[in-house]
């Protein structure tokens, strides 16, 4: 089987409810500090490696700010401030 590139996000950024999966994003953001409005975007789940998942949605790009903490309580339209994740050494 050939390897393929896939966009993956932390599994905590995906909210699952029944058969529905949504990814939570920061939209309409200012740059410094990155802040904006919380949005839920429906997504199918492709590869699921436990800690990271592949959300399949045609509008999702690799530059999206994914909400990975508190995503389960986020309501669409909530104001959010993005805090960069710590990079692994």
Phi, psi and omega per residue, in radians:
X1 nan 2.320 -3.110
X2 -1.365 2.515 3.087
X3 -1.316 2.664 3.094
X4 -2.436 2.655 3.056
X5 -1.400 2.384 3.129
X6 -2.441 2.450 3.027
X7 -1.311 2.171 3.102
X8 -2.202 2.700 3.111
X9 -2.347 2.798 3.047
X10 -1.008 2.423 -3.116
X11 -1.022 -0.461 3.141
X12 -1.222 -0.211 3.086
X13 -1.472 -0.085 -3.123
X14 -1.845 2.255 3.112
X15 -1.897 2.146 -3.120
X16 -1.946 2.350 3.102
X17 -2.492 1.869 -3.067
X18 1.105 -2.201 3.129
X19 -1.590 0.032 -3.051
X20 -1.789 2.394 3.061
X21 -2.178 2.387 3.102
X22 -2.296 2.558 3.037
X23 -1.902 2.436 -3.086
X24 -1.780 2.261 -3.044
X25 -2.231 2.812 2.963
X26 -1.711 2.172 3.110
X27 -2.134 2.941 3.098
X28 0.875 0.808 -2.984
X29 -1.586 2.642 2.925
X30 -1.489 2.862 -3.020
X31 -1.562 -0.751 -2.995
X32 -2.341 1.860 -0.147
X33 -1.284 2.725 -3.138
X34 -1.128 2.008 3.116
X35 -2.454 2.801 -3.133
X36 -3.137 -2.580 -3.091
X37 -1.991 2.367 3.096
X38 -1.293 2.435 -3.141
X39 -2.403 2.454 3.026
X40 -1.823 2.295 -3.094
X41 -2.161 2.121 -3.134
X42 -1.133 2.406 -3.118
X43 -2.581 2.484 2.970
X44 -1.442 2.678 3.131
X45 -1.795 2.191 3.079
X46 -1.611 -1.927 3.130
X47 -1.218 2.336 3.100
X48 -2.244 1.862 -3.113
X49 -1.753 0.250 -3.141
X50 1.631 -1.207 -3.138
X51 -1.465 -0.473 3.135
X52 -2.277 2.562 3.120
X53 -2.297 2.760 3.080
X54 -1.809 1.822 3.073
X55 -1.436 2.277 3.138
X56 -1.820 1.911 3.109
X57 -2.701 2.260 -3.056
X58 -1.130 -0.406 -3.096
X59 -1.620 -0.124 -3.101
X60 -1.435 2.280 3.131
X61 -2.045 2.946 3.112
X62 -1.261 -0.120 -3.133
X63 -1.737 0.034 -3.119
X64 -1.179 2.514 3.037
X65 -1.605 1.863 -3.086
X66 -1.581 2.319 3.101
X67 -1.491 2.060 -3.072
X68 -1.956 -0.173 3.072
X69 -2.160 2.228 -3.130
X70 1.440 0.154 -3.104
X71 -1.060 -0.561 -3.108
X72 -1.177 -0.396 -3.129
X73 -1.873 -0.009 -3.140
X74 -1.209 2.327 3.009
X75 -1.859 2.510 3.099
X76 -0.978 2.282 3.141
X77 1.693 -0.143 3.094
X78 -1.138 2.425 3.028
X79 -1.261 2.438 -3.112
X80 -2.394 2.696 3.017
X81 -2.120 2.185 -3.125
X82 -1.445 2.300 3.059
X83 -2.054 2.085 -3.097
X84 -1.017 2.465 3.071
X85 -1.244 2.638 3.077
X86 -1.229 2.371 3.130
X87 -1.426 2.473 3.094
X88 -1.255 2.488 3.123
X89 -1.406 nan nan
